[in-house]
Amino acid sequence: MANPKRRHSVSRRGKRRANWKLHMPTLSICPMCKEFKLPHFACFNCGYYNEEKIMETKKEIEEKRKRKGKS
């Protein structure tokens, strides 16, 4: 089995880990509701993508459940 011949120093380890960064996600503005959204994703606030409704929001699902329960 492969094992390291020598121990890597703390500075070598630190140099390697220097590139482990968190990046701020790129955000765009939804043209329908003007909220921030991820590019190439449907808006979580209104459910639109390319000005076309493609999914229901949590509010809409809850309203449907309430209406269904009352009937």
mmCIF file of the N, C-alpha and C atoms, coordinates in Angstrom:
data_MODEL
# 
_entry.id   MODEL 
# 
loop_
_atom_site.group_PDB 
_atom_site.id 
_atom_site.type_symbol 
_atom_site.label_atom_id 
_atom_site.label_alt_id 
_atom_site.label_comp_id 
_atom_site.label_asym_id 
_atom_site.label_entity_id 
_atom_site.label_seq_id 
_atom_site.pdbx_PDB_ins_code 
_atom_site.Cartn_x 
_atom_site.Cartn_y 
_atom_site.Cartn_z 
_atom_site.occupancy 
_atom_site.B_iso_or_equiv 
_atom_site.pdbx_formal_charge 
_atom_site.auth_seq_id 
_atom_site.auth_comp_id 
_atom_site.auth_asym_id 
_atom_site.auth_atom_id 
_atom_site.pdbx_PDB_model_num 
ATOM 1   N N  . MET A 1 1  ? 0.835   -1.196 0.000   1.00 0.00 ? 1  MET A N  1 
ATOM 2   C CA . MET A 1 1  ? 0.000   0.000  0.000   1.00 0.00 ? 1  MET A CA 1 
ATOM 3   C C  . MET A 1 1  ? 0.872   1.248  0.000   1.00 0.00 ? 1  MET A C  1 
ATOM 4   N N  . ALA A 1 2  ? 0.367   2.291  -0.610  1.00 0.00 ? 2  ALA A N  1 
ATOM 5   C CA . ALA A 1 2  ? 1.129   3.529  -0.704  1.00 0.00 ? 2  ALA A CA 1 
ATOM 6   C C  . ALA A 1 2  ? 1.008   4.319  0.594   1.00 0.00 ? 2  ALA A C  1 
ATOM 7   N N  . ASN A 1 3  ? 2.146   4.686  1.127   1.00 0.00 ? 3  ASN A N  1 
ATOM 8   C CA . ASN A 1 3  ? 2.188   5.521  2.329   1.00 0.00 ? 3  ASN A CA 1 
ATOM 9   C C  . ASN A 1 3  ? 3.171   6.653  2.099   1.00 0.00 ? 3  ASN A C  1 
ATOM 10  N N  . PRO A 1 4  ? 2.939   7.808  2.732   1.00 0.00 ? 4  PRO A N  1 
ATOM 11  C CA . PRO A 1 4  ? 3.881   8.907  2.555   1.00 0.00 ? 4  PRO A CA 1 
ATOM 12  C C  . PRO A 1 4  ? 5.229   8.590  3.211   1.00 0.00 ? 4  PRO A C  1 
ATOM 13  N N  . LYS A 1 5  ? 6.314   8.913  2.499   1.00 0.00 ? 5  LYS A N  1 
ATOM 14  C CA . LYS A 1 5  ? 7.648   8.665  3.049   1.00 0.00 ? 5  LYS A CA 1 
ATOM 15  C C  . LYS A 1 5  ? 7.989   9.683  4.129   1.00 0.00 ? 5  LYS A C  1 
ATOM 16  N N  . ARG A 1 6  ? 7.538   10.935 3.913   1.00 0.00 ? 6  ARG A N  1 
ATOM 17  C CA . ARG A 1 6  ? 7.850   12.004 4.855   1.00 0.00 ? 6  ARG A CA 1 
ATOM 18  C C  . ARG A 1 6  ? 6.573   12.741 5.238   1.00 0.00 ? 6  ARG A C  1 
ATOM 19  N N  . ARG A 1 7  ? 6.626   13.330 6.403   1.00 0.00 ? 7  ARG A N  1 
ATOM 20  C CA . ARG A 1 7  ? 5.486   14.108 6.879   1.00 0.00 ? 7  ARG A CA 1 
ATOM 21  C C  . ARG A 1 7  ? 5.463   15.456 6.164   1.00 0.00 ? 7  ARG A C  1 
ATOM 22  N N  . HIS A 1 8  ? 4.267   15.903 5.756   1.00 0.00 ? 8  HIS A N  1 
ATOM 23  C CA . HIS A 1 8  ? 4.136   17.216 5.130   1.00 0.00 ? 8  HIS A CA 1 
ATOM 24  C C  . HIS A 1 8  ? 4.081   18.271 6.219   1.00 0.00 ? 8  HIS A C  1 
ATOM 25  N N  . SER A 1 9  ? 4.807   19.340 6.018   1.00 0.00 ? 9  SER A N  1 
ATOM 26  C CA . SER A 1 9  ? 4.888   20.377 7.039   1.00 0.00 ? 9  SER A CA 1 
ATOM 27  C C  . SER A 1 9  ? 3.573   21.150 7.146   1.00 0.00 ? 9  SER A C  1 
ATOM 28  N N  . VAL A 1 10 ? 3.456   21.892 8.236   1.00 0.00 ? 10 VAL A N  1 
ATOM 29  C CA . VAL A 1 10 ? 2.257   22.697 8.480   1.00 0.00 ? 10 VAL A CA 1 
ATOM 30  C C  . VAL A 1 10 ? 2.105   23.759 7.392   1.00 0.00 ? 10 VAL A C  1 
ATOM 31  N N  . SER A 1 11 ? 3.216   24.336 6.955   1.00 0.00 ? 11 SER A N  1 
ATOM 32  C CA . SER A 1 11 ? 3.125   25.381 5.926   1.00 0.00 ? 11 SER A CA 1 
ATOM 33  C C  . SER A 1 11 ? 2.679   24.795 4.587   1.00 0.00 ? 11 SER A C  1 
ATOM 34  N N  . ARG A 1 12 ? 3.148   23.593 4.247   1.00 0.00 ? 12 ARG A N  1 
ATOM 35  C CA . ARG A 1 12 ? 2.688   22.960 2.998   1.00 0.00 ? 12 ARG A CA 1 
ATOM 36  C C  . ARG A 1 12 ? 1.199   22.654 3.071   1.00 0.00 ? 12 ARG A C  1 
ATOM 37  N N  . ARG A 1 13 ? 0.767   22.183 4.217   1.00 0.00 ? 13 ARG A N  1 
ATOM 38  C CA . ARG A 1 13 ? -0.661  21.909 4.391   1.00 0.00 ? 13 ARG A CA 1 
ATOM 39  C C  . ARG A 1 13 ? -1.462  23.205 4.273   1.00 0.00 ? 13 ARG A C  1 
ATOM 40  N N  . GLY A 1 14 ? -0.950  24.276 4.879   1.00 0.00 ? 14 GLY A N  1 
ATOM 41  C CA . GLY A 1 14 ? -1.644  25.563 4.823   1.00 0.00 ? 14 GLY A CA 1 
ATOM 42  C C  . GLY A 1 14 ? -1.712  26.124 3.413   1.00 0.00 ? 14 GLY A C  1 
ATOM 43  N N  . LYS A 1 15 ? -0.626  25.961 2.645   1.00 0.00 ? 15 LYS A N  1 
ATOM 44  C CA . LYS A 1 15 ? -0.629  26.433 1.256   1.00 0.00 ? 15 LYS A CA 1 
ATOM 45  C C  . LYS A 1 15 ? -1.672  25.702 0.424   1.00 0.00 ? 15 LYS A C  1 
ATOM 46  N N  . ARG A 1 16 ? -1.806  24.404 0.656   1.00 0.00 ? 16 ARG A N  1 
ATOM 47  C CA . ARG A 1 16 ? -2.794  23.631 -0.081  1.00 0.00 ? 16 ARG A CA 1 
ATOM 48  C C  . ARG A 1 16 ? -4.208  24.062 0.299   1.00 0.00 ? 16 ARG A C  1 
ATOM 49  N N  . ARG A 1 17 ? -4.434  24.314 1.562   1.00 0.00 ? 17 ARG A N  1 
ATOM 50  C CA . ARG A 1 17 ? -5.775  24.670 2.033   1.00 0.00 ? 17 ARG A CA 1 
ATOM 51  C C  . ARG A 1 17 ? -6.123  26.137 1.796   1.00 0.00 ? 17 ARG A C  1 
ATOM 52  N N  . ALA A 1 18 ? -5.169  26.927 1.335   1.00 0.00 ? 18 ALA A N  1 
ATOM 53  C CA . ALA A 1 18 ? -5.423  28.353 1.111   1.00 0.00 ? 18 ALA A CA 1 
ATOM 54  C C  . ALA A 1 18 ? -6.474  28.581 0.040   1.00 0.00 ? 18 ALA A C  1 
ATOM 55  N N  . ASN A 1 19 ? -6.682  27.601 -0.835  1.00 0.00 ? 19 ASN A N  1 
ATOM 56  C CA . ASN A 1 19 ? -7.653  27.759 -1.920  1.00 0.00 ? 19 ASN A CA 1 
ATOM 57  C C  . ASN A 1 19 ? -9.040  27.248 -1.570  1.00 0.00 ? 19 ASN A C  1 
ATOM 58  N N  . TRP A 1 20 ? -9.248  26.789 -0.349  1.00 0.00 ? 20 TRP A N  1 
ATOM 59  C CA . TRP A 1 20 ? -10.578 26.336 0.070   1.00 0.00 ? 20 TRP A CA 1 
ATOM 60  C C  . TRP A 1 20 ? -11.376 27.547 0.498   1.00 0.00 ? 20 TRP A C  1 
ATOM 61  N N  . LYS A 1 21 ? -12.127 28.117 -0.422  1.00 0.00 ? 21 LYS A N  1 
ATOM 62  C CA . LYS A 1 21 ? -12.872 29.341 -0.127  1.00 0.00 ? 21 LYS A CA 1 
ATOM 63  C C  . LYS A 1 21 ? -14.355 29.111 -0.354  1.00 0.00 ? 21 LYS A C  1 
ATOM 64  N N  . LEU A 1 22 ? -15.149 29.887 0.327   1.00 0.00 ? 22 LEU A N  1 
ATOM 65  C CA . LEU A 1 22 ? -16.580 29.925 0.056   1.00 0.00 ? 22 LEU A CA 1 
ATOM 66  C C  . LEU A 1 22 ? -16.833 31.088 -0.883  1.00 0.00 ? 22 LEU A C  1 
ATOM 67  N N  . HIS A 1 23 ? -17.639 30.861 -1.891  1.00 0.00 ? 23 HIS A N  1 
ATOM 68  C CA . HIS A 1 23 ? -17.960 31.917 -2.838  1.00 0.00 ? 23 HIS A CA 1 
ATOM 69  C C  . HIS A 1 23 ? -19.416 32.317 -2.677  1.00 0.00 ? 23 HIS A C  1 
ATOM 70  N N  . MET A 1 24 ? -19.671 33.585 -2.833  1.00 0.00 ? 24 MET A N  1 
ATOM 71  C CA . MET A 1 24 ? -21.038 34.087 -2.784  1.00 0.00 ? 24 MET A CA 1 
ATOM 72  C C  . MET A 1 24 ? -21.772 33.594 -4.033  1.00 0.00 ? 24 MET A C  1 
ATOM 73  N N  . PRO A 1 25 ? -22.969 33.017 -3.877  1.00 0.00 ? 25 PRO A N  1 
ATOM 74  C CA . PRO A 1 25 ? -23.683 32.537 -5.067  1.00 0.00 ? 25 PRO A CA 1 
ATOM 75  C C  . PRO A 1 25 ? -24.109 33.697 -5.962  1.00 0.00 ? 25 PRO A C  1 
ATOM 76  N N  . THR A 1 26 ? -24.081 33.468 -7.254  1.00 0.00 ? 26 THR A N  1 
ATOM 77  C CA . THR A 1 26 ? -24.515 34.478 -8.210  1.00 0.00 ? 26 THR A CA 1 
ATOM 78  C C  . THR A 1 26 ? -26.034 34.556 -8.164  1.00 0.00 ? 26 THR A C  1 
ATOM 79  N N  . LEU A 1 27 ? -26.565 35.747 -8.017  1.00 0.00 ? 27 LEU A N  1 
ATOM 80  C CA . LEU A 1 27 ? -28.008 35.934 -7.943  1.00 0.00 ? 27 LEU A CA 1 
ATOM 81  C C  . LEU A 1 27 ? -28.468 36.839 -9.073  1.00 0.00 ? 27 LEU A C  1 
ATOM 82  N N  . SER A 1 28 ? -29.666 36.572 -9.562  1.00 0.00 ? 28 SER A N  1 
ATOM 83  C CA . SER A 1 28 ? -30.288 37.459 -10.539 1.00 0.00 ? 28 SER A CA 1 
ATOM 84  C C  . SER A 1 28 ? -31.650 37.854 -9.993  1.00 0.00 ? 28 SER A C  1 
ATOM 85  N N  . ILE A 1 29 ? -32.305 38.783 -10.645 1.00 0.00 ? 29 ILE A N  1 
ATOM 86  C CA . ILE A 1 29 ? -33.596 39.282 -10.185 1.00 0.00 ? 29 ILE A CA 1 
ATOM 87  C C  . ILE A 1 29 ? -34.701 38.678 -11.039 1.00 0.00 ? 29 ILE A C  1 
ATOM 88  N N  . CYS A 1 30 ? -35.733 38.173 -10.382 1.00 0.00 ? 30 CYS A N  1 
ATOM 89  C CA . CYS A 1 30 ? -36.877 37.586 -11.077 1.00 0.00 ? 30 CYS A CA 1 
ATOM 90  C C  . CYS A 1 30 ? -37.655 38.705 -11.770 1.00 0.00 ? 30 CYS A C  1 
ATOM 91  N N  . PRO A 1 31 ? -37.948 38.567 -13.062 1.00 0.00 ? 31 PRO A N  1 
ATOM 92  C CA . PRO A 1 31 ? -38.677 39.632 -13.762 1.00 0.00 ? 31 PRO A CA 1 
ATOM 93  C C  . PRO A 1 31 ? -40.143 39.728 -13.350 1.00 0.00 ? 31 PRO A C  1 
ATOM 94  N N  . MET A 1 32 ? -40.685 38.679 -12.726 1.00 0.00 ? 32 MET A N  1 
ATOM 95  C CA . MET A 1 32 ? -42.097 38.685 -12.349 1.00 0.00 ? 32 MET A CA 1 
ATOM 96  C C  . MET A 1 32 ? -42.325 39.320 -10.978 1.00 0.00 ? 32 MET A C  1 
ATOM 97  N N  . CYS A 1 33 ? -41.559 38.885 -9.969  1.00 0.00 ? 33 CYS A N  1 
ATOM 98  C CA . CYS A 1 33 ? -41.811 39.369 -8.605  1.00 0.00 ? 33 CYS A CA 1 
ATOM 99  C C  . CYS A 1 33 ? -40.686 40.248 -8.061  1.00 0.00 ? 33 CYS A C  1 
ATOM 100 N N  . LYS A 1 34 ? -39.616 40.427 -8.824  1.00 0.00 ? 34 LYS A N  1 
ATOM 101 C CA . LYS A 1 34 ? -38.479 41.284 -8.467  1.00 0.00 ? 34 LYS A CA 1 
ATOM 102 C C  . LYS A 1 34 ? -37.710 40.799 -7.235  1.00 0.00 ? 34 LYS A C  1 
ATOM 103 N N  . GLU A 1 35 ? -37.807 39.514 -6.906  1.00 0.00 ? 35 GLU A N  1 
ATOM 104 C CA . GLU A 1 35 ? -37.038 38.934 -5.808  1.00 0.00 ? 35 GLU A CA 1 
ATOM 105 C C  . GLU A 1 35 ? -35.748 38.335 -6.372  1.00 0.00 ? 35 GLU A C  1 
ATOM 106 N N  . PHE A 1 36 ? -34.766 38.104 -5.493  1.00 0.00 ? 36 PHE A N  1 
ATOM 107 C CA . PHE A 1 36 ? -33.533 37.456 -5.919  1.00 0.00 ? 36 PHE A CA 1 
ATOM 108 C C  . PHE A 1 36 ? -33.790 35.975 -6.170  1.00 0.00 ? 36 PHE A C  1 
ATOM 109 N N  . LYS A 1 37 ? -33.116 35.439 -7.209  1.00 0.00 ? 37 LYS A N  1 
ATOM 110 C CA . LYS A 1 37 ? -33.227 34.018 -7.527  1.00 0.00 ? 37 LYS A CA 1 
ATOM 111 C C  . LYS A 1 37 ? -31.911 33.549 -8.126  1.00 0.00 ? 37 LYS A C  1 
ATOM 112 N N  . LEU A 1 38 ? -31.701 32.239 -8.135  1.00 0.00 ? 38 LEU A N  1 
ATOM 113 C CA . LEU A 1 38 ? -30.517 31.677 -8.766  1.00 0.00 ? 38 LEU A CA 1 
ATOM 114 C C  . LEU A 1 38 ? -30.712 31.674 -10.276 1.00 0.00 ? 38 LEU A C  1 
ATOM 115 N N  . PRO A 1 39 ? -29.676 32.015 -11.050 1.00 0.00 ? 39 PRO A N  1 
ATOM 116 C CA . PRO A 1 39 ? -29.831 31.989 -12.503 1.00 0.00 ? 39 PRO A CA 1 
ATOM 117 C C  . PRO A 1 39 ? -30.072 30.570 -13.004 1.00 0.00 ? 39 PRO A C  1 
ATOM 118 N N  . HIS A 1 40 ? -30.902 30.433 -14.022 1.00 0.00 ? 40 HIS A N  1 
ATOM 119 C CA . HIS A 1 40 ? -31.268 29.158 -14.641 1.00 0.00 ? 40 HIS A CA 1 
ATOM 120 C C  . HIS A 1 40 ? -32.084 28.269 -13.706 1.00 0.00 ? 40 HIS A C  1 
ATOM 121 N N  . PHE A 1 41 ? -32.695 28.851 -12.678 1.00 0.00 ? 41 PHE A N  1 
ATOM 122 C CA . PHE A 1 41 ? -33.587 28.144 -11.764 1.00 0.00 ? 41 PHE A CA 1 
ATOM 123 C C  . PHE A 1 41 ? -34.919 28.868 -11.748 1.00 0.00 ? 41 PHE A C  1 
ATOM 124 N N  . ALA A 1 42 ? -35.977 28.152 -11.428 1.00 0.00 ? 42 ALA A N  1 
ATOM 125 C CA . ALA A 1 42 ? -37.278 28.793 -11.250 1.00 0.00 ? 42 ALA A CA 1 
ATOM 126 C C  . ALA A 1 42 ? -37.231 29.617 -9.969  1.00 0.00 ? 42 ALA A C  1 
ATOM 127 N N  . CYS A 1 43 ? -37.995 30.689 -9.942  1.00 0.00 ? 43 CYS A N  1 
ATOM 128 C CA . CYS A 1 43 ? -38.065 31.548 -8.760  1.00 0.00 ? 43 CYS A CA 1 
ATOM 129 C C  . CYS A 1 43 ? -38.816 30.804 -7.660  1.00 0.00 ? 43 CYS A C  1 
ATOM 130 N N  . PHE A 1 44 ? -38.243 30.731 -6.466  1.00 0.00 ? 44 PHE A N  1 
ATOM 131 C CA . PHE A 1 44 ? -38.892 30.036 -5.360  1.00 0.00 ? 44 PHE A CA 1 
ATOM 132 C C  . PHE A 1 44 ? -40.046 30.847 -4.802  1.00 0.00 ? 44 PHE A C  1 
ATOM 133 N N  . ASN A 1 45 ? -40.025 32.150 -5.027  1.00 0.00 ? 45 ASN A N  1 
ATOM 134 C CA . ASN A 1 45 ? -41.069 33.016 -4.479  1.00 0.00 ? 45 ASN A CA 1 
ATOM 135 C C  . ASN A 1 45 ? -42.356 32.951 -5.293  1.00 0.00 ? 45 ASN A C  1 
ATOM 136 N N  . CYS A 1 46 ? -42.254 32.989 -6.628  1.00 0.00 ? 46 CYS A N  1 
ATOM 137 C CA . CYS A 1 46 ? -43.465 33.042 -7.458  1.00 0.00 ? 46 CYS A CA 1 
ATOM 138 C C  . CYS A 1 46 ? -43.652 31.816 -8.347  1.00 0.00 ? 46 CYS A C  1 
ATOM 139 N N  . GLY A 1 47 ? -42.609 30.990 -8.559  1.00 0.00 ? 47 GLY A N  1 
ATOM 140 C CA . GLY A 1 47 ? -42.745 29.771 -9.349  1.00 0.00 ? 47 GLY A CA 1 
ATOM 141 C C  . GLY A 1 47 ? -42.620 29.972 -10.844 1.00 0.00 ? 47 GLY A C  1 
ATOM 142 N N  . TYR A 1 48 ? -42.106 31.108 -11.291 1.00 0.00 ? 48 TYR A N  1 
ATOM 143 C CA . TYR A 1 48 ? -41.977 31.388 -12.723 1.00 0.00 ? 48 TYR A CA 1 
ATOM 144 C C  . TYR A 1 48 ? -40.550 31.145 -13.192 1.00 0.00 ? 48 TYR A C  1 
ATOM 145 N N  . TYR A 1 49 ? -40.426 30.724 -14.451 1.00 0.00 ? 49 TYR A N  1 
ATOM 146 C CA . TYR A 1 49 ? -39.139 30.609 -15.128 1.00 0.00 ? 49 TYR A CA 1 
ATOM 147 C C  . TYR A 1 49 ? -39.355 31.049 -16.570 1.00 0.00 ? 49 TYR A C  1 
ATOM 148 N N  . ASN A 1 50 ? -38.566 31.997 -17.042 1.00 0.00 ? 50 ASN A N  1 
ATOM 149 C CA . ASN A 1 50 ? -38.730 32.584 -18.382 1.00 0.00 ? 50 ASN A CA 1 
ATOM 150 C C  . ASN A 1 50 ? -40.159 33.087 -18.598 1.00 0.00 ? 50 ASN A C  1 
ATOM 151 N N  . GLU A 1 51 ? -40.680 33.771 -17.598 1.00 0.00 ? 51 GLU A N  1 
ATOM 152 C CA . GLU A 1 51 ? -42.023 34.366 -17.638 1.00 0.00 ? 51 GLU A CA 1 
ATOM 153 C C  . GLU A 1 51 ? -43.108 33.325 -17.893 1.00 0.00 ? 51 GLU A C  1 
ATOM 154 N N  . GLU A 1 52 ? -42.884 32.098 -17.435 1.00 0.00 ? 52 GLU A N  1 
ATOM 155 C CA . GLU A 1 52 ? -43.850 31.019 -17.593 1.00 0.00 ? 52 GLU A CA 1 
ATOM 156 C C  . GLU A 1 52 ? -43.983 30.300 -16.250 1.00 0.00 ? 52 GLU A C  1 
ATOM 157 N N  . LYS A 1 53 ? -45.209 30.132 -15.783 1.00 0.00 ? 53 LYS A N  1 
ATOM 158 C CA . LYS A 1 53 ? -45.465 29.468 -14.501 1.00 0.00 ? 53 LYS A CA 1 
ATOM 159 C C  . LYS A 1 53 ? -45.178 27.978 -14.656 1.00 0.00 ? 53 LYS A C  1 
ATOM 160 N N  . ILE A 1 54 ? -44.198 27.466 -13.886 1.00 0.00 ? 54 ILE A N  1 
ATOM 161 C CA . ILE A 1 54 ? -43.843 26.057 -14.032 1.00 0.00 ? 54 ILE A CA 1 
ATOM 162 C C  . ILE A 1 54 ? -43.997 25.264 -12.747 1.00 0.00 ? 54 ILE A C  1 
ATOM 163 N N  . MET A 1 55 ? -44.149 25.936 -11.599 1.00 0.00 ? 55 MET A N  1 
ATOM 164 C CA . MET A 1 55 ? -44.320 25.195 -10.349 1.00 0.00 ? 55 MET A CA 1 
ATOM 165 C C  . MET A 1 55 ? -45.181 25.981 -9.384  1.00 0.00 ? 55 MET A C  1 
ATOM 166 N N  . GLU A 1 56 ? -45.778 25.262 -8.445  1.00 0.00 ? 56 GLU A N  1 
ATOM 167 C CA . GLU A 1 56 ? -46.604 25.903 -7.433  1.00 0.00 ? 56 GLU A CA 1 
ATOM 168 C C  . GLU A 1 56 ? -45.728 26.289 -6.249  1.00 0.00 ? 56 GLU A C  1 
ATOM 169 N N  . THR A 1 57 ? -46.043 27.415 -5.636  1.00 0.00 ? 57 THR A N  1 
ATOM 170 C CA . THR A 1 57 ? -45.301 27.849 -4.463  1.00 0.00 ? 57 THR A CA 1 
ATOM 171 C C  . THR A 1 57 ? -45.894 27.192 -3.224  1.00 0.00 ? 57 THR A C  1 
ATOM 172 N N  . LYS A 1 58 ? -45.184 27.312 -2.103  1.00 0.00 ? 58 LYS A N  1 
ATOM 173 C CA . LYS A 1 58 ? -45.663 26.721 -0.855  1.00 0.00 ? 58 LYS A CA 1 
ATOM 174 C C  . LYS A 1 58 ? -46.999 27.331 -0.441  1.00 0.00 ? 58 LYS A C  1 
ATOM 175 N N  . LYS A 1 59 ? -47.148 28.641 -0.647  1.00 0.00 ? 59 LYS A N  1 
ATOM 176 C CA . LYS A 1 59 ? -48.405 29.314 -0.298  1.00 0.00 ? 59 LYS A CA 1 
ATOM 177 C C  . LYS A 1 59 ? -49.567 28.720 -1.078  1.00 0.00 ? 59 LYS A C  1 
ATOM 178 N N  . GLU A 1 60 ? -49.379 28.523 -2.376  1.00 0.00 ? 60 GLU A N  1 
ATOM 179 C CA . GLU A 1 60 ? -50.444 27.981 -3.224  1.00 0.00 ? 60 GLU A CA 1 
ATOM 180 C C  . GLU A 1 60 ? -50.822 26.561 -2.805  1.00 0.00 ? 60 GLU A C  1 
ATOM 181 N N  . ILE A 1 61 ? -49.838 25.763 -2.442  1.00 0.00 ? 61 ILE A N  1 
ATOM 182 C CA . ILE A 1 61 ? -50.106 24.390 -2.014  1.00 0.00 ? 61 ILE A CA 1 
ATOM 183 C C  . ILE A 1 61 ? -50.891 24.389 -0.703  1.00 0.00 ? 61 ILE A C  1 
ATOM 184 N N  . GLU A 1 62 ? -50.497 25.255 0.239   1.00 0.00 ? 62 GLU A N  1 
ATOM 185 C CA . GLU A 1 62 ? -51.208 25.342 1.517   1.00 0.00 ? 62 GLU A CA 1 
ATOM 186 C C  . GLU A 1 62 ? -52.646 25.809 1.310   1.00 0.00 ? 62 GLU A C  1 
ATOM 187 N N  . GLU A 1 63 ? -52.853 26.785 0.424   1.00 0.00 ? 63 GLU A N  1 
ATOM 188 C CA . GLU A 1 63 ? -54.205 27.268 0.147   1.00 0.00 ? 63 GLU A CA 1 
ATOM 189 C C  . GLU A 1 63 ? -55.067 26.158 -0.453  1.00 0.00 ? 63 GLU A C  1 
ATOM 190 N N  . LYS A 1 64 ? -54.486 25.358 -1.338  1.00 0.00 ? 64 LYS A N  1 
ATOM 191 C CA . LYS A 1 64 ? -55.218 24.234 -1.930  1.00 0.00 ? 64 LYS A CA 1 
ATOM 192 C C  . LYS A 1 64 ? -55.639 23.236 -0.853  1.00 0.00 ? 64 LYS A C  1 
ATOM 193 N N  . ARG A 1 65 ? -54.720 22.942 0.073   1.00 0.00 ? 65 ARG A N  1 
ATOM 194 C CA . ARG A 1 65 ? -55.021 21.989 1.144   1.00 0.00 ? 65 ARG A CA 1 
ATOM 195 C C  . ARG A 1 65 ? -56.144 22.510 2.035   1.00 0.00 ? 65 ARG A C  1 
ATOM 196 N N  . LYS A 1 66 ? -56.107 23.813 2.337   1.00 0.00 ? 66 LYS A N  1 
ATOM 197 C CA . LYS A 1 66 ? -57.151 24.406 3.173   1.00 0.00 ? 66 LYS A CA 1 
ATOM 198 C C  . LYS A 1 66 ? -58.502 24.327 2.475   1.00 0.00 ? 66 LYS A C  1 
ATOM 199 N N  . ARG A 1 67 ? -58.526 24.668 1.181   1.00 0.00 ? 67 ARG A N  1 
ATOM 200 C CA . ARG A 1 67 ? -59.778 24.614 0.421   1.00 0.00 ? 67 ARG A CA 1 
ATOM 201 C C  . ARG A 1 67 ? -60.294 23.177 0.321   1.00 0.00 ? 67 ARG A C  1 
ATOM 202 N N  . LYS A 1 68 ? -59.384 22.240 0.145   1.00 0.00 ? 68 LYS A N  1 
ATOM 203 C CA . LYS A 1 68 ? -59.771 20.841 0.019   1.00 0.00 ? 68 LYS A CA 1 
ATOM 204 C C  . LYS A 1 68 ? -60.317 20.316 1.350   1.00 0.00 ? 68 LYS A C  1 
ATOM 205 N N  . GLY A 1 69 ? -59.734 20.757 2.459   1.00 0.00 ? 69 GLY A N  1 
ATOM 206 C CA . GLY A 1 69 ? -60.177 20.323 3.777   1.00 0.00 ? 69 GLY A CA 1 
ATOM 207 C C  . GLY A 1 69 ? -61.536 20.885 4.154   1.00 0.00 ? 69 GLY A C  1 
ATOM 208 N N  . LYS A 1 70 ? -61.865 22.090 3.679   1.00 0.00 ? 70 LYS A N  1 
ATOM 209 C CA . LYS A 1 70 ? -63.149 22.721 3.988   1.00 0.00 ? 70 LYS A CA 1 
ATOM 210 C C  . LYS A 1 70 ? -64.294 22.064 3.234   1.00 0.00 ? 70 LYS A C  1 
ATOM 211 N N  . SER A 1 71 ? -64.021 21.524 2.052   1.00 0.00 ? 71 SER A N  1 
ATOM 212 C CA . SER A 1 71 ? -65.080 20.923 1.220   1.00 0.00 ? 71 SER A CA 1 
ATOM 213 C C  . SER A 1 71 ? -65.605 19.631 1.786   1.00 0.00 ? 71 SER A C  1 
# 
